[in-house]
Amino acid sequence: MEVQIFGVQKDAETRKALRFFAERRVRTHFVDLRERPASLGELRRFAQKFGVAKLVDRESKRFAELGLRSAALSDERWLDRLAEEPMLLRLPLVRQQQRLTVGAAEAEWKSWVGK
């Protein structure tokens, strides 16, 4: 079993996800979004399951800095914006084959690893 984790090292939730899988000896592939942003196709995969609104972290510092509180963007424009500005994403994004989660989802991850 291998999981792919999209996040940033400084994010507490991302570190929790990395630790969760490391403690269970699950191999992880970590993608640091500050070094390599998620592709539009990858973001679309998450958006199809959860909707674009669930991907946007409206409480993030970057969201406030960009003045997006009153922004009325289409889903496609939000996806473009999220690809450009990964700090707007609710982190971590975790993928294991076709299974996906957004944010901390320990209960879901436990069902994946059977513990």
N, CA, C and O atoms as a GROMACS GRO file, in nm:
protein
  460
    1MET      N    1   0.085  -0.119   0.000
    1MET     CA    2   0.000   0.000   0.000
    1MET      C    3   0.088   0.124   0.000
    1MET      O    4   0.190   0.130   0.069
    2GLU      N    5   0.048   0.221  -0.079
    2GLU     CA    6   0.118   0.349  -0.083
    2GLU      C    7   0.017   0.460  -0.092
    2GLU      O    8  -0.083   0.449  -0.164
    3VAL      N    9   0.042   0.569  -0.020
    3VAL     CA   10  -0.046   0.685  -0.027
    3VAL      C   11   0.032   0.805  -0.077
    3VAL      O   12   0.154   0.814  -0.057
    4GLN      N   13  -0.038   0.895  -0.142
    4GLN     CA   14   0.022   1.019  -0.189
    4GLN      C   15  -0.038   1.131  -0.107
    4GLN      O   16  -0.160   1.144  -0.096
    5ILE      N   17   0.049   1.214  -0.048
    5ILE     CA   18   0.005   1.323   0.037
    5ILE      C   19   0.050   1.455  -0.024
    5ILE      O   20   0.169   1.478  -0.046
    6PHE      N   21  -0.047   1.541  -0.052
    6PHE     CA   22  -0.019   1.675  -0.102
    6PHE      C   23  -0.032   1.770   0.015
    6PHE      O   24  -0.135   1.770   0.082
    7GLY      N   25   0.071   1.850   0.041
    7GLY     CA   26   0.066   1.945   0.152
    7GLY      C   27   0.192   2.027   0.157
    7GLY      O   28   0.269   2.032   0.060
    8VAL      N   29   0.213   2.093   0.270
    8VAL     CA   30   0.336   2.169   0.293
    8VAL      C   31   0.392   2.128   0.429
    8VAL      O   32   0.317   2.099   0.522
    9GLN      N   33   0.523   2.127   0.440
    9GLN     CA   34   0.589   2.082   0.562
    9GLN      C   35   0.547   2.161   0.685
    9GLN      O   36   0.537   2.105   0.794
   10LYS      N   37   0.522   2.290   0.670
   10LYS     CA   38   0.490   2.375   0.785
   10LYS      C   39   0.346   2.359   0.833
   10LYS      O   40   0.312   2.411   0.940
   11ASP      N   41   0.263   2.290   0.759
   11ASP     CA   42   0.122   2.274   0.795
   11ASP      C   43   0.106   2.160   0.897
   11ASP      O   44   0.151   2.048   0.873
   12ALA      N   45   0.043   2.190   1.010
   12ALA     CA   46   0.027   2.091   1.117
   12ALA      C   47  -0.054   1.970   1.072
   12ALA      O   48  -0.020   1.857   1.106
   13GLU      N   49  -0.160   1.991   0.996
   13GLU     CA   50  -0.244   1.879   0.951
   13GLU      C   51  -0.168   1.788   0.854
   13GLU      O   52  -0.187   1.667   0.856
   14THR      N   53  -0.084   1.846   0.771
   14THR     CA   54  -0.002   1.767   0.680
   14THR      C   55   0.096   1.681   0.759
   14THR      O   56   0.114   1.563   0.730
   15ARG      N   57   0.158   1.741   0.860
   15ARG     CA   58   0.252   1.664   0.944
   15ARG      C   59   0.180   1.550   1.016
   15ARG      O   60   0.237   1.442   1.032
   16LYS      N   61   0.056   1.574   1.061
   16LYS     CA   62  -0.022   1.468   1.126
   16LYS      C   63  -0.046   1.352   1.030
   16LYS      O   64  -0.035   1.236   1.068
   17ALA      N   65  -0.079   1.384   0.906
   17ALA     CA   66  -0.104   1.280   0.807
   17ALA      C   67   0.024   1.199   0.781
   17ALA      O   68   0.020   1.076   0.775
   18LEU      N   69   0.135   1.269   0.765
   18LEU     CA   70   0.262   1.199   0.743
   18LEU      C   71   0.296   1.109   0.861
   18LEU      O   72   0.340   0.995   0.842
   19ARG      N   73   0.276   1.159   0.981
   19ARG     CA   74   0.304   1.081   1.102
   19ARG      C   75   0.209   0.961   1.112
   19ARG      O   76   0.252   0.850   1.146
   20PHE      N   77   0.081   0.982   1.084
   20PHE     CA   78  -0.018   0.874   1.090
   20PHE      C   79   0.027   0.755   1.005
   20PHE      O   80   0.028   0.642   1.052
   21PHE      N   81   0.063   0.782   0.881
   21PHE     CA   82   0.100   0.673   0.791
   21PHE      C   83   0.238   0.616   0.825
   21PHE      O   84   0.260   0.496   0.811
   22ALA      N   85   0.330   0.700   0.871
   22ALA     CA   86   0.462   0.651   0.910
   22ALA      C   87   0.451   0.556   1.029
   22ALA      O   88   0.519   0.454   1.032
   23GLU      N   89   0.368   0.589   1.127
   23GLU     CA   90   0.349   0.503   1.245
   23GLU      C   91   0.293   0.367   1.206
   23GLU      O   92   0.315   0.269   1.278
   24ARG      N   93   0.222   0.359   1.096
   24ARG     CA   94   0.162   0.233   1.052
   24ARG      C   95   0.244   0.168   0.940
   24ARG      O   96   0.200   0.072   0.876
   25ARG      N   97   0.362   0.221   0.919
   25ARG     CA   98   0.457   0.171   0.820
   25ARG      C   99   0.397   0.162   0.680
   25ARG      O  100   0.420   0.066   0.606
   26VAL      N  101   0.319   0.264   0.646
   26VAL     CA  102   0.262   0.275   0.512
   26VAL      C  103   0.354   0.367   0.432
   26VAL      O  104   0.388   0.477   0.476
   27ARG      N  105   0.392   0.321   0.317
   27ARG     CA  106   0.480   0.401   0.232
   27ARG      C  107   0.406   0.522   0.180
   27ARG      O  108   0.293   0.511   0.132
   28THR      N  109   0.469   0.638   0.190
   28THR     CA  110   0.406   0.762   0.144
   28THR      C  111   0.491   0.829   0.037
   28THR      O  112   0.613   0.819   0.035
   29HIS      N  113   0.422   0.897  -0.050
   29HIS     CA  114   0.488   0.983  -0.149
   29HIS      C  115   0.438   1.124  -0.116
   29HIS      O  116   0.322   1.156  -0.140
   30PHE      N  117   0.527   1.206  -0.063
   30PHE     CA  118   0.489   1.340  -0.022
   30PHE      C  119   0.518   1.439  -0.133
   30PHE      O  120   0.628   1.442  -0.188
   31VAL      N  121   0.418   1.521  -0.165
   31VAL     CA  122   0.433   1.627  -0.265
   31VAL      C  123   0.422   1.759  -0.191
   31VAL      O  124   0.314   1.797  -0.144
   32ASP      N  125   0.535   1.830  -0.182
   32ASP     CA  126   0.536   1.961  -0.116
   32ASP      C  127   0.484   2.063  -0.215
   32ASP      O  128   0.548   2.091  -0.317
   33LEU      N  129   0.367   2.119  -0.186
   33LEU     CA  130   0.302   2.210  -0.280
   33LEU      C  131   0.375   2.342  -0.297
   33LEU      O  132   0.350   2.414  -0.393
   34ARG      N  133   0.465   2.374  -0.206
   34ARG     CA  134   0.545   2.496  -0.223
   34ARG      C  135   0.651   2.475  -0.331
   34ARG      O  136   0.690   2.570  -0.399
   35GLU      N  137   0.697   2.351  -0.346
   35GLU     CA  138   0.799   2.321  -0.446
   35GLU      C  139   0.737   2.282  -0.580
   35GLU      O  140   0.786   2.322  -0.686
   36ARG      N  141   0.630   2.205  -0.574
   36ARG     CA  142   0.565   2.158  -0.695
   36ARG      C  143   0.413   2.160  -0.676
   36ARG      O  144   0.358   2.069  -0.614
   37PRO      N  145   0.346   2.261  -0.728
   37PRO     CA  146   0.200   2.269  -0.711
   37PRO      C  147   0.129   2.148  -0.772
   37PRO      O  148   0.179   2.086  -0.866
   38ALA      N  149   0.013   2.118  -0.717
   38ALA     CA  150  -0.068   2.009  -0.772
   38ALA      C  151  -0.115   2.048  -0.912
   38ALA      O  152  -0.143   2.164  -0.940
   39SER      N  153  -0.122   1.949  -0.999
   39SER     CA  154  -0.167   1.977  -1.135
   39SER      C  155  -0.318   2.002  -1.135
   39SER      O  156  -0.389   1.963  -1.043
   40LEU      N  157  -0.362   2.068  -1.239
   40LEU     CA  158  -0.504   2.096  -1.254
   40LEU      C  159  -0.584   1.966  -1.259
   40LEU      O  160  -0.694   1.957  -1.204
   41GLY      N  161  -0.530   1.865  -1.325
   41GLY     CA  162  -0.596   1.735  -1.334
   41GLY      C  163  -0.611   1.670  -1.198
   41GLY      O  164  -0.716   1.612  -1.167
   42GLU      N  165  -0.508   1.680  -1.116
   42GLU     CA  166  -0.513   1.623  -0.980
   42GLU      C  167  -0.617   1.695  -0.897
   42GLU      O  168  -0.694   1.632  -0.825
   43LEU      N  169  -0.621   1.828  -0.906
   43LEU     CA  170  -0.721   1.905  -0.832
   43LEU      C  171  -0.862   1.872  -0.879
   43LEU      O  172  -0.955   1.867  -0.798
   44ARG      N  173  -0.879   1.849  -1.008
   44ARG     CA  174  -1.010   1.813  -1.062
   44ARG      C  175  -1.058   1.681  -1.003
   44ARG      O  176  -1.177   1.665  -0.974
   45ARG      N  177  -0.966   1.587  -0.985
   45ARG     CA  178  -1.001   1.457  -0.927
   45ARG      C  179  -1.062   1.476  -0.788
   45ARG      O  180  -1.164   1.414  -0.756
   46PHE      N  181  -1.001   1.561  -0.706
   46PHE     CA  182  -1.053   1.589  -0.572
   46PHE      C  183  -1.185   1.668  -0.581
   46PHE      O  184  -1.278   1.642  -0.504
   47ALA      N  185  -1.191   1.763  -0.674
   47ALA     CA  186  -1.311   1.846  -0.688
   47ALA      C  187  -1.431   1.763  -0.734
   47ALA      O  188  -1.544   1.791  -0.694
   48GLN      N  189  -1.409   1.662  -0.816
   48GLN     CA  190  -1.519   1.577  -0.862
   48GLN      C  191  -1.582   1.502  -0.746
   48GLN      O  192  -1.703   1.482  -0.742
   49LYS      N  193  -1.499   1.461  -0.651
   49LYS     CA  194  -1.552   1.386  -0.538
   49LYS      C  195  -1.612   1.477  -0.430
   49LYS      O  196  -1.720   1.448  -0.378
   50PHE      N  197  -1.543   1.587  -0.397
   50PHE     CA  198  -1.584   1.669  -0.284
   50PHE      C  199  -1.647   1.803  -0.322
   50PHE      O  200  -1.713   1.866  -0.238
   51GLY      N  201  -1.629   1.845  -0.444
   51GLY     CA  202  -1.674   1.978  -0.484
   51GLY      C  203  -1.564   2.080  -0.458
   51GLY      O  204  -1.485   2.064  -0.365
   52VAL      N  205  -1.558   2.181  -0.539
   52VAL     CA  206  -1.452   2.281  -0.530
   52VAL      C  207  -1.457   2.355  -0.396
   52VAL      O  208  -1.352   2.385  -0.338
   53ALA      N  209  -1.575   2.382  -0.346
   53ALA     CA  210  -1.589   2.456  -0.220
   53ALA      C  211  -1.518   2.386  -0.103
   53ALA      O  212  -1.464   2.452  -0.015
   54LYS      N  213  -1.519   2.252  -0.102
   54LYS     CA  214  -1.453   2.177   0.006
   54LYS      C  215  -1.301   2.186  -0.002
   54LYS      O  216  -1.233   2.164   0.098
   55LEU      N  217  -1.248   2.218  -0.118
   55LEU     CA  218  -1.102   2.227  -0.135
   55LEU      C  219  -1.047   2.359  -0.085
   55LEU      O  220  -0.929   2.368  -0.052
   56VAL      N  221  -1.131   2.462  -0.081
   56VAL     CA  222  -1.086   2.597  -0.046
   56VAL      C  223  -1.085   2.614   0.106
   56VAL      O  224  -1.187   2.592   0.172
   57ASP      N  225  -0.971   2.654   0.160
   57ASP     CA  226  -0.960   2.681   0.303
   57ASP      C  227  -0.990   2.828   0.326
   57ASP      O  228  -0.902   2.914   0.317
   58ARG      N  229  -1.116   2.857   0.356
   58ARG     CA  230  -1.160   2.995   0.374
   58ARG      C  231  -1.108   3.058   0.502
   58ARG      O  232  -1.122   3.179   0.522
   59GLU      N  233  -1.048   2.978   0.589
   59GLU     CA  234  -0.991   3.030   0.714
   59GLU      C  235  -0.841   3.056   0.702
   59GLU      O  236  -0.778   3.102   0.798
   60SER      N  237  -0.784   3.026   0.588
   60SER     CA  238  -0.638   3.040   0.572
   60SER      C  239  -0.596   3.187   0.566
   60SER      O  240  -0.672   3.275   0.525
   61LYS      N  241  -0.476   3.208   0.607
   61LYS     CA  242  -0.417   3.342   0.604
   61LYS      C  243  -0.411   3.393   0.459
   61LYS      O  244  -0.439   3.510   0.433
   62ARG      N  245  -0.373   3.306   0.368
   62ARG     CA  246  -0.358   3.344   0.228
   62ARG      C  247  -0.493   3.387   0.167
   62ARG      O  248  -0.499   3.478   0.086
   63PHE      N  249  -0.600   3.319   0.208
   63PHE     CA  250  -0.735   3.353   0.160
   63PHE      C  251  -0.768   3.498   0.195
   63PHE      O  252  -0.820   3.573   0.112
   64ALA      N  253  -0.737   3.536   0.319
   64ALA     CA  254  -0.763   3.673   0.365
   64ALA      C  255  -0.670   3.772   0.295
   64ALA      O  256  -0.713   3.881   0.257
   65GLU      N  257  -0.542   3.735   0.278
   65GLU     CA  258  -0.445   3.823   0.213
   65GLU      C  259  -0.487   3.859   0.071
   65GLU      O  260  -0.468   3.972   0.025
   66LEU      N  261  -0.544   3.763   0.002
   66LEU     CA  262  -0.585   3.785  -0.137
   66LEU      C  263  -0.722   3.852  -0.148
   66LEU      O  264  -0.766   3.883  -0.258
   67GLY      N  265  -0.788   3.875  -0.036
   67GLY     CA  266  -0.917   3.942  -0.036
   67GLY      C  267  -1.026   3.865  -0.107
   67GLY      O  268  -1.106   3.923  -0.181
   68LEU      N  269  -1.030   3.734  -0.086
   68LEU     CA  270  -1.126   3.650  -0.157
   68LEU      C  271  -1.256   3.626  -0.082
   68LEU      O  272  -1.340   3.548  -0.127
   69ARG      N  273  -1.275   3.693   0.030
   69ARG     CA  274  -1.396   3.671   0.111
   69ARG      C  275  -1.525   3.695   0.031
   69ARG      O  276  -1.623   3.623   0.048
   70SER      N  277  -1.523   3.795  -0.054
   70SER     CA  278  -1.644   3.826  -0.132
   70SER      C  279  -1.631   3.784  -0.278
   70SER      O  280  -1.711   3.825  -0.362
   71ALA      N  281  -1.531   3.703  -0.309
   71ALA     CA  282  -1.510   3.660  -0.447
   71ALA      C  283  -1.619   3.563  -0.491
   71ALA      O  284  -1.654   3.470  -0.418
   72ALA      N  285  -1.671   3.584  -0.608
   72ALA     CA  286  -1.771   3.495  -0.667
   72ALA      C  287  -1.711   3.436  -0.795
   72ALA      O  288  -1.738   3.484  -0.905
   73LEU      N  289  -1.630   3.333  -0.778
   73LEU     CA  290  -1.562   3.272  -0.892
   73LEU      C  291  -1.632   3.143  -0.932
   73LEU      O  292  -1.693   3.074  -0.849
   74SER      N  293  -1.624   3.111  -1.060
   74SER     CA  294  -1.678   2.984  -1.107
   74SER      C  295  -1.589   2.871  -1.055
   74SER      O  296  -1.476   2.894  -1.014
   75ASP      N  297  -1.641   2.748  -1.059
   75ASP     CA  298  -1.562   2.633  -1.014
   75ASP      C  299  -1.432   2.621  -1.093
   75ASP      O  300  -1.326   2.592  -1.036
   76GLU      N  301  -1.440   2.644  -1.222
   76GLU     CA  302  -1.319   2.632  -1.306
   76GLU      C  303  -1.216   2.740  -1.269
   76GLU      O  304  -1.097   2.712  -1.263
   77ARG      N  305  -1.263   2.860  -1.244
   77ARG     CA  306  -1.172   2.968  -1.205
   77ARG      C  307  -1.112   2.939  -1.067
   77ARG      O  308  -0.994   2.967  -1.044
   78TRP      N  309  -1.192   2.882  -0.976
   78TRP     CA  310  -1.137   2.844  -0.844
   78TRP      C  311  -1.027   2.739  -0.861
   78TRP      O  312  -0.923   2.747  -0.796
   79LEU      N  313  -1.049   2.642  -0.949
   79LEU     CA  314  -0.947   2.540  -0.971
   79LEU      C  315  -0.818   2.602  -1.024
   79LEU      O  316  -0.708   2.565  -0.981
   80ASP      N  317  -0.832   2.696  -1.118
   80ASP     CA  318  -0.712   2.766  -1.168
   80ASP      C  319  -0.642   2.839  -1.055
   80ASP      O  320  -0.520   2.836  -1.044
   81ARG      N  321  -0.720   2.904  -0.972
   81ARG     CA  322  -0.665   2.982  -0.860
   81ARG      C  323  -0.595   2.890  -0.760
   81ARG      O  324  -0.488   2.924  -0.709
   82LEU      N  325  -0.655   2.774  -0.732
   82LEU     CA  326  -0.596   2.678  -0.638
   82LEU      C  327  -0.467   2.619  -0.694
   82LEU      O  328  -0.374   2.591  -0.618
   83ALA      N  329  -0.461   2.601  -0.825
   83ALA     CA  330  -0.337   2.551  -0.887
   83ALA      C  331  -0.226   2.655  -0.876
   83ALA      O  332  -0.110   2.620  -0.856
   84GLU      N  333  -0.263   2.782  -0.888
   84GLU     CA  334  -0.165   2.891  -0.878
   84GLU      C  335  -0.125   2.918  -0.734
   84GLU      O  336  -0.009   2.950  -0.706
   85GLU      N  337  -0.219   2.907  -0.641
   85GLU     CA  338  -0.199   2.942  -0.501
   85GLU      C  339  -0.230   2.822  -0.411
   85GLU      O  340  -0.340   2.813  -0.356
   86PRO      N  341  -0.136   2.729  -0.397
   86PRO     CA  342  -0.164   2.608  -0.318
   86PRO      C  343  -0.194   2.635  -0.171
   86PRO      O  344  -0.250   2.548  -0.103
   87MET      N  345  -0.159   2.753  -0.119
   87MET     CA  346  -0.187   2.783   0.021
   87MET      C  347  -0.335   2.815   0.044
   87MET      O  348  -0.376   2.840   0.158
   88LEU      N  349  -0.414   2.815  -0.062
   88LEU     CA  350  -0.559   2.832  -0.049
   88LEU      C  351  -0.629   2.698  -0.028
   88LEU      O  352  -0.748   2.694   0.003
   89LEU      N  353  -0.556   2.588  -0.045
   89LEU     CA  354  -0.615   2.456  -0.032
   89LEU      C  355  -0.632   2.415   0.114
   89LEU      O  356  -0.551   2.452   0.199
   90ARG      N  357  -0.736   2.339   0.141
   90ARG     CA  358  -0.752   2.274   0.272
   90ARG      C  359  -0.661   2.152   0.268
   90ARG      O  360  -0.681   2.060   0.188
   91LEU      N  361  -0.562   2.150   0.354
   91LEU     CA  362  -0.459   2.047   0.351
   91LEU      C  363  -0.475   1.949   0.465
   91LEU      O  364  -0.535   1.982   0.567
   92PRO      N  365  -0.423   1.830   0.451
   92PRO     CA  366  -0.360   1.772   0.332
   92PRO      C  367  -0.463   1.710   0.238
   92PRO      O  368  -0.576   1.678   0.277
   93LEU      N  369  -0.422   1.695   0.114
   93LEU     CA  370  -0.498   1.616   0.018
   93LEU      C  371  -0.429   1.480   0.015
   93LEU      O  372  -0.310   1.471  -0.013
   94VAL      N  373  -0.504   1.374   0.043
   94VAL     CA  374  -0.446   1.241   0.050
   94VAL      C  375  -0.514   1.150  -0.050
   94VAL      O  376  -0.637   1.149  -0.062
   95ARG      N  377  -0.431   1.073  -0.123
   95ARG     CA  378  -0.485   0.982  -0.224
   95ARG      C  379  -0.423   0.845  -0.208
   95ARG      O  380  -0.301   0.831  -0.193
   96GLN      N  381  -0.507   0.743  -0.210
   96GLN     CA  382  -0.460   0.604  -0.210
   96GLN      C  383  -0.542   0.535  -0.318
   96GLN      O  384  -0.659   0.504  -0.298
   97GLN      N  385  -0.480   0.510  -0.431
   97GLN     CA  386  -0.546   0.460  -0.550
   97GLN      C  387  -0.664   0.550  -0.584
   97GLN      O  388  -0.643   0.667  -0.618
   98GLN      N  389  -0.788   0.501  -0.576
   98GLN     CA  390  -0.904   0.584  -0.610
   98GLN      C  391  -0.967   0.650  -0.488
   98GLN      O  392  -1.064   0.725  -0.501
   99ARG      N  393  -0.913   0.622  -0.369
   99ARG     CA  394  -0.966   0.682  -0.246
   99ARG      C  395  -0.903   0.819  -0.224
   99ARG      O  396  -0.782   0.837  -0.244
  100LEU      N  397  -0.986   0.914  -0.182
  100LEU     CA  398  -0.939   1.051  -0.164
  100LEU      C  399  -0.991   1.109  -0.033
  100LEU      O  400  -1.102   1.076   0.010
  101THR      N  401  -0.911   1.195   0.030
  101THR     CA  402  -0.959   1.272   0.144
  101THR      C  403  -0.905   1.414   0.135
  101THR      O  404  -0.801   1.440   0.075
  102VAL      N  405  -0.979   1.506   0.196
  102VAL     CA  406  -0.937   1.646   0.205
  102VAL      C  407  -0.934   1.681   0.353
  102VAL      O  408  -1.031   1.660   0.424
  103GLY      N  409  -0.821   1.736   0.398
  103GLY     CA  410  -0.807   1.772   0.539
  103GLY      C  411  -0.777   1.648   0.623
  103GLY      O  412  -0.758   1.538   0.570
  104ALA      N  413  -0.772   1.668   0.753
  104ALA     CA  414  -0.745   1.557   0.844
  104ALA      C  415  -0.864   1.462   0.844
  104ALA      O  416  -0.977   1.503   0.871
  105ALA      N  417  -0.839   1.336   0.812
  105ALA     CA  418  -0.947   1.237   0.803
  105ALA      C  419  -0.899   1.104   0.859
  105ALA      O  420  -0.899   1.002   0.789
  106GLU      N  421  -0.857   1.105   0.985
  106GLU     CA  422  -0.800   0.985   1.045
  106GLU      C  423  -0.893   0.865   1.041
  106GLU      O  424  -0.847   0.754   1.016
  107ALA      N  425  -1.021   0.886   1.064
  107ALA     CA  426  -1.115   0.773   1.062
  107ALA      C  427  -1.115   0.705   0.925
  107ALA      O  428  -1.116   0.582   0.916
  108GLU      N  429  -1.114   0.784   0.822
  108GLU     CA  430  -1.110   0.730   0.686
  108GLU      C  431  -0.978   0.658   0.660
  108GLU      O  432  -0.976   0.548   0.604
  109TRP      N  433  -0.867   0.719   0.702
  109TRP     CA  434  -0.736   0.657   0.681
  109TRP      C  435  -0.726   0.525   0.755
  109TRP      O  436  -0.665   0.430   0.704
  110LYS      N  437  -0.784   0.517   0.874
  110LYS     CA  438  -0.781   0.391   0.950
  110LYS      C  439  -0.852   0.281   0.874
  110LYS      O  440  -0.809   0.166   0.876
  111SER      N  441  -0.961   0.315   0.805
  111SER     CA  442  -1.031   0.214   0.727
  111SER      C  443  -0.945   0.167   0.609
  111SER      O  444  -0.957   0.053   0.566
  112TRP      N  445  -0.860   0.253   0.559
  112TRP     CA  446  -0.770   0.215   0.450
  112TRP      C  447  -0.666   0.114   0.495
  112TRP      O  448  -0.637   0.018   0.425
  113VAL      N  449  -0.609   0.139   0.614
  113VAL     CA  450  -0.499   0.054   0.661
  113VAL      C  451  -0.548  -0.063   0.746
  113VAL      O  452  -0.470  -0.152   0.782
  114GLY      N  453  -0.677  -0.064   0.779
  114GLY     CA  454  -0.734  -0.173   0.856
  114GLY      C  455  -0.700  -0.170   1.003
  114GLY      O  456  -0.706  -0.274   1.069
  115LYS      N  457  -0.665  -0.053   1.057
  115LYS     CA  458  -0.632  -0.042   1.199
  115LYS      C  459  -0.708   0.071   1.262
  115LYS      O  460  -0.693   0.096   1.381
   0.00000   0.00000   0.00000
